[in-house]
């Protein structure tokens, strides 16, 4: 896309000739628009609400999308939640935003985890040897630092 797409065209608000890449508005109109939004909290709140309604996905849609990604139905996903009493399979914290844990070698779903536990397994590359070494390391430093 051409960086100077609007260069030389008239401003869509006031008609002044554009000199910079400014998405259709001259610098003065851009500044006026920005300042008017900053000064009016009700305008800012209305813009936020419109964006929220347009882009925020519902929990149900997120659940269905995640379930499909790993070959589960929404009912199977709900079944996993009930089976785990809606807590993380590793740390037993309450799952507010469950992540589907799966094996990277065969793709099978193992359970539902909190974000921290899911990220931790991913960072340890699902390698039990590395996890055992991490446990030994932590146990050897129980008293604290060096």
N, C-alpha and C positions, 0 to 999 in steps of 0.2 A: 504494500500500500504506500502511495506517495506521501512523504512526510509533509509536504507543502500543499496538500489537497485543497485547502481553503484559501491559500494565498491569492490575493487579488480579487476575490469574490466579496460581495457585500455582506455585512453582518446581518444575521437573520432578525435581530431585534431593532437596531437603529439605522442600518443601511450603510454604515461607514465601511471603507475598503479595508479588508483584512491584510495585515502585514506578517502575521505569524501563524503557525499551526495552532488554531484555537477552537476547533470543533464547531465552527460556524458563528462564533461570537467574537466581537472585538474585545480588546483588553479591558476597556472601560465597562462594557456590559458584563463581562465575566466577573470583574471585581464587584460591581454593583449587585449582581445575583448572589455571589458568595457572601457578601456582607449582609444582605437582606435575610438570607437563610440563618446566618449566625445570630442576628439580632432578634429573630422571631422564633421563640421556642415552639409555638404552636405549628409553625410551618415545618420546622425541623422534626417535630413529633409526627406530623402527618406524612412526611416523606419516609421516615423510618417505618411507620406502620404499613405503607404501601409496599416497601421493599420486603418487609417481613411476610406479608401476605403472599407476595409474588414468589419469593425464593425459599422460605422456610418450609421444609417438608414435614409432614406429620409423622408421628411415631409409627403409625401403622404402615405407612408407605416405606419408611426406612426399614422396618422389620421385614416386609415382603421382599424388598430389594436385596437385603443382606442374605436372607434365606435362599433366594433364587441363585445367588452367586455361588453358594456352596451345595446346590442341588437339594435343598430342603424345601418342603412346603411350609406355609405359615403355621399349619397345625403341628407339624413336627418341631418347628422352632418353639412354639408355645409349650409343647410336650417337654422339651429339654428344660425350659424355664421352670415348669412345675416339678420335674424330676429333681432339679437342683435346688428346689425351694427358693428360687429367684436370688441365689447367692453365687458368688464366684466359686468355681470348682477347685481353685487353689487356695485363695486367702479367706474365703467365706464372707467377704464383704457383700453388702446388698448391691445387686446389679441395677444401676440406674440407666446405663447405656451398654447392654451386653455385646461383647464381641464374640464371634464364632471362631473357636479354635479348631484348626484342622492340621492334619499331617501334610507336610510339604512333599513327602516322598510318594504317598498314595492318594492324597486329596480327601481322605475320609475325615468326617467331622468327629472331634473328640469331646467337645463340650462347649460351654459358654464361660467366658472369662471377663474380668474387669479389664479396663484398658491397660493398667500397669502390668498385670500378670501376662496379658497377651503380648505386650511389647517386650517384656523381659524374656519370654520364651523365644521370641523372634530374634532378639539381640544375642541370645546364647545359641542361636541356630538349631534349636531343638536337639542339641547334643547333650545326652545325659552325662558323658564324661566331663564336659566343661562344667556342667551344673554341679557334679560331685566335687570337682576341684574348687568351685566357688564356695561350696558348703565347708570344705576343709579349711579354706582360707579364712572364712568368717569365724569358724570355731577356734582357729589358732589366734585370732585377734579379739577375743571376747572382752578382754580387760580394757581395750581401747587402742590408741595409737602406739607409735614407736616408743 
